[in-house]
Amino acid sequence: MGSVPRTLELFYDVLSPYSWLAFEVLCRYKNIWNVSLQLQPTLIGGIMRDSGNQPPAMLPRKAVYMRSDVRLLSQHLQVPIHFPKDFFSVILKKGSLTAMRFLTAVKMEHPEMLEKVSRELWMRVWSRAAEKAGMSIEQAQELLKRVSTPQVKNQLKETTEAACKYGAFGLPITVAHLHDETHMLFGSDRMELLAYLLGEKWMGPVPPAVNPRL
Amino acid sequence: MGSVPRTLELFYDVLSPYSWLAFEVLCRYKNIWNVSLQLQPTLIGGIMRDSGNQPPAMLPRKAVYMRSDVRLLSQHLQVPIHFPKDFFSVILKKGSLTAMRFLTAVKMEHPEMLEKVSRELWMRVWSRDEDITEPPSILAAAEKAGMSIEQAQELLKRVSTPQVKNQLKETTEAACKYGAFGLPITVAHLHDETHMLFGSDRMELLAYLLGDMGSILGLGRCHVPWSNEARMPQLLSLRSRAWESQLLSPRTEITEARVP
């Protein structure tokens, strides 16, 4: 095409299943649309505190709804999400600070690995492959000892603040930088609208793959 | 096709812009998919009370977000939504009790008019920033929808009867029983299971659950009520993958779809 790719920033937290859905769809489309996908590890707890919002799961009917919504979207979008039975009691309490600092460090040190490592963390938390409920972070802790520096902590803080400045009250958010305007889109369910704004084609959540051109 | 149409129940309140978006998309698809669309006038205030939820606009950042989200969706879905000047007064103070009781009465007496009258009420409150709480406002919407003034006045009298009040209460309770914490909700009754889908943004998922992608082929154009131009709804980008492969732009090479 020849024109400059539009930047899409995806602010996400591995604690958020909808973040995983948005992540996978955008990873599929990044080689189809004329865009540059920038992954932004963010702390959803920080977004909640700053915006005055609370996780949807705190409202009983939303918690019930989320389970079936995520299950159906998992099938439709072909992302292997399985709601851990004790998600609310275990994972929500433990949080994602370690994991998101880890991903921040990965982004700073080995950005080419960020996509794969993010996916692996989601697989650990959200897939039946995980050995126990909660995040298995032994390996993460090893690396974290080496990167648990003020720089990493601050970077995660800054990224989270950037999301807040864009108006986030939750995650995921996709910030689309078009030639003349910027749009913040919340959730994993604004991808068809995103295609419309980009002037690109929406081919559903599982588009035919493009041969990677390296 | 020959098989029994699946029932879709749309629980909605004219106070809710996302309800309008869901309503228009489903009205377009009701003649395309093998479904039977049942419109259910519901009271969003009742849903909030029963579920312990609060309107999203109560959170400042959500209120800001809603404005741009609704504006963009309005363009993309081609529904002429415009935020009322005094949004909080319209939504939180004035409410929709009379309007939704009126629609309940319309459904009980003249169900064939329900779609049009619902639309005219949305056009008042969510397109032209006009009142929907006073009797003359409701009558004006009914007349614009094609009701005679006599019919409309009759129905308005019914609004305060126990039957109509109870019917709206029951419909709202039914939505709560389906698990609603807001509106719109679409309840899809499939042959072997029932699904409640919240919001105006689960229509592609709904198509997937209905398995109705194939019936989109060979389609004519949908008429959009407020525009002279007939246009294809955006959601007709849903297609079977085989058909899709013939339509992709030249710069895309097609291999098998794979999940990473």
Contacts between the chains, C-beta under 8 A, distances in Angstrom:
chain1	res1	chain2	res2	distance
A	1	B	251	7.0
A	24	B	259	7.6
A	24	B	260	7.1
A	27	B	260	6.2
A	28	B	260	7.4
A	32	B	252	6.2
A	51	B	59	7.0
A	51	B	60	7.9
A	51	B	61	4.9
A	52	B	59	6.2
A	52	B	60	7.3
A	52	B	61	7.8
A	53	B	59	5.7
A	53	B	61	7.3
A	53	B	62	7.4
A	59	B	51	7.0
A	59	B	52	6.2
A	59	B	53	5.7
A	59	B	181	6.2
A	60	B	51	7.9
A	60	B	52	7.3
A	61	B	51	4.9
A	61	B	52	7.8
A	61	B	53	7.3
A	61	B	179	5.5
A	61	B	180	7.3
A	61	B	181	4.1
A	62	B	53	7.5
A	62	B	181	5.4
A	64	B	179	5.8
A	65	B	179	5.8
A	65	B	181	6.9
A	65	B	196	7.5
A	65	B	198	6.2
A	68	B	195	7.3
A	68	B	196	7.8
A	69	B	197	7.8
A	69	B	198	7.4
A	69	B	202	8.0
A	72	B	195	7.1
A	72	B	205	6.0
A	72	B	209	7.2
A	73	B	205	6.6
A	75	B	208	8.0
A	76	B	204	7.7
A	76	B	205	5.3
A	76	B	208	4.8
A	78	B	259	4.8
A	79	B	259	7.4
A	119	B	260	7.4
A	167	B	61	5.5
A	167	B	64	5.8
A	167	B	65	5.9
A	168	B	61	7.3
A	169	B	59	6.1
A	169	B	61	4.2
A	169	B	62	5.4
A	169	B	65	6.9
A	183	B	68	7.3
A	183	B	72	7.1
A	184	B	65	7.5
A	184	B	68	7.7
A	185	B	69	7.9
A	186	B	65	6.2
A	186	B	69	7.4
A	187	B	201	7.6
A	189	B	199	7.6
A	189	B	201	4.2
A	189	B	202	7.3
A	190	B	69	8.0
A	190	B	201	7.3
A	192	B	76	7.7
A	192	B	204	7.0
A	192	B	234	6.9
A	192	B	235	7.7
A	192	B	237	7.1
A	193	B	72	6.0
A	193	B	73	6.6
A	193	B	76	5.3
A	196	B	76	4.8
A	196	B	234	6.7
A	197	B	72	7.2
A	201	B	237	7.4
A	201	B	248	7.3
A	201	B	249	6.7
A	202	B	237	4.9
A	203	B	237	7.2
A	203	B	244	6.0
A	203	B	248	7.3
A	204	B	204	7.0
A	204	B	237	7.7
A	204	B	238	6.5
A	204	B	239	7.9
A	205	B	204	7.6
A	206	B	257	5.3
A	206	B	259	7.1
A	207	B	257	6.9
A	208	B	241	6.8
A	208	B	244	6.9
A	208	B	245	6.4
A	208	B	248	7.0
A	208	B	252	7.5
A	208	B	254	4.6
A	208	B	255	6.8
A	208	B	256	7.5
A	208	B	257	5.1
A	209	B	254	7.9
A	209	B	255	5.1
A	209	B	256	6.8
A	209	B	257	5.9
A	209	B	258	5.1
A	210	B	252	5.8
A	210	B	253	5.8
A	210	B	254	7.9
A	210	B	255	7.5
A	211	B	253	4.8
A	211	B	255	6.0
